[in-house]
Amino acid sequence: MPRKIVKFAPEDWAALDQLARERHLTLQQLADEAFRDVLAKHGRTVSKAQRSESAAVIRFPKTSPKKHRL
């Protein structure tokens, strides 16, 4: 699955984090919902079958934490 890094303003992050906690969701679940809404708004919906295929979990090997230099 492709990955992207997204930056949030601190106040936006706090609002999203609070919403996720209140709804008992992960940030990924909130993002999925938001992007489905955007796609639907523009007439580009994704079927349940396509979503379940793309929702497969990919496990990456754990790496040791990098040591920070001071």
Secondary structure, DSSP 8 states (H G I E B T S, - for coil): ---------HHHHHHHHHHHHHHT--HHHHHHHHHHHHHHHTT----HHHHHHHT---------------
